[in-house]
C-alpha cells in the first residue's frame, strides 16, 4: 500500500513516512529485506518519474530520525552496489540513483571507510558506462565523497575528467551542477567566492563548451559564486574575451550579466576600478570593448 501510494505523487510522501516508520518499529530486523523485496520491481521500471518518486521517498525515510536510519541507508547502499554492474542499463541507472540519493542523505558525521571506498570504486566504473543516464547518476552518487579543496583527491579528479571529456552534454551539466553546489557547500566556501577551490579553472573553461546552455549556466555560476579577484589574470582576460565574442544571444546576455550585475556591481559600479583588474596597457583592445559594455550598462541604470 505504501509504495503504491508514493508512486502517484510526491505529495503523498509525508503521509506515508509515518506508516513506513511504524512498519520499521514492528520489524526492525527485517526492514532491509522488506524494502529490498518491495523496491525490486522499480529497478527495471522504464518510467523515470515513478522510479524517481520511489528513490526520493527512500531518501526521505532514511533522513528522518537520521541517527537510527543511517544504518539502514548504509545497508541499502551495500545491497544495491552490486546491481550497479548489472547487464540491464535501467537496473544500473536505478541502482546508481538509489545509491546517490542515500549517500546524499547520510548524516555529516557518518564514518564508514569501507562503504565509501566501495562506493568510489563502483561509481568511478559507472562514469565510464556506455549509457549517459547511468553516468549522470554516478556523478550524483560520487559528489558527496569529493574534496573540492584537494587537487589530488581521486573523486575530484574523476569528476573533473568527466566534466572535460564526457561527450554527452547532460553528463557534463550534471557535473557542473554538483561543482556549483560545492562552491556553496559551507559558509566558509560560500564566503571564499571560489578562492582555493580546485574546480574553478575547470568551470571557467566551460564558457567555451560546444553546448550553448552549458555556456549560459557557466556564466551564471561565475556571476554568483566566483569573485573576479580569485581568477588568475590570464584566465580572467580569456574569460572576458570569450564573453565579448559570444554569438548566441542568450549566452551573451548571461555573459553581460556576469560582467555588469556581478563583477561591476562588486566594484561599486566603478568601471575604472574594474578595468584595473585587466592590466589595461597590456590588453588595450579588450579594455576598450569592455568599457563600452560597462558604459552601456551604467547608462541604463
C-alpha positions, 0 to 999 in steps of 0.5 A: 500500500505504501509504495503504491501510494508514493508512486502517484505523487510526491505529495503523498510522501509525508503521509506515508513516512509515518506508516513506513516508520511504524512498519520499521518499529514492528520489524526492525530486523527485517526492514532491509529485506522488506524494502529490498523485496518491495523496491525490486520491481522499480529497478527495471521500471522504464518510467523515470518519474515513478522510479524517481518518486520511489528513490526520493521517498527512500531518501526521505525515510532514511533522513528522518530520525537520521541517527537510527536510519543511517544504518539502514541507508548504509545497508541499502547502499551495500545491497544495491552496489552490486546491481550497479554492474548489472547487464540491464542499463535501467537496473544500473541507472536505478541502482546508481540513483538509489545509491546517490540519493542515500549517500546524499542523505547520510548524516555529516558525521557518518564514518564508514571507510569501507562503504565509501571506498566501495562506493568510489570504486563502483561509481568511478566504473559507472562514469565510464558506462556506455549509457549517459543516464547511468553516468549522470547518476554516478556523478550524483552518487560520487559528489558527496565523497569529493574534496573540492579543496584537494587537487589530488583527491581521486573523486575530484579528479574523476569528476573533473575528467568527466566534466572535460571529456564526457561527450554527452552534454547532460553528463557534463551539466550534471557535473557542473551542477554538483561543482556549483553546489560545492562552491556553496557547500559551507559558509566558509566556501560560500564566503571564499567566492571560489578562492582555493577551490580546485574546480574553478579553472575547470568551470571557467573553461566551460564558457567555451563548451560546444553546448550553448546552455552549458555556456549560459549556466557557466556564466551564471555560476561565475556571476554568483559564486566566483569573485573576479579577484580569485581568477588568475589574470590570464584566465580572467582576460580569456574569460572576458574575451570569450564573453565579448565574442559570444554569438548566441544571444542568450549566452551573451546576455548571461555573459553581460550579466556576469560582467555588469550585475556581478563583477561591476556591481562588486566594484561599486559600479566603478568601471575604472576600478574594474578595468584595473583588474585587466592590466589595461596597457597590456590588453588595450583592445579588450579594455576598450570593448569592455568599457563600452559594455560597462558604459552601456550598462551604467547608462541604463541604470 
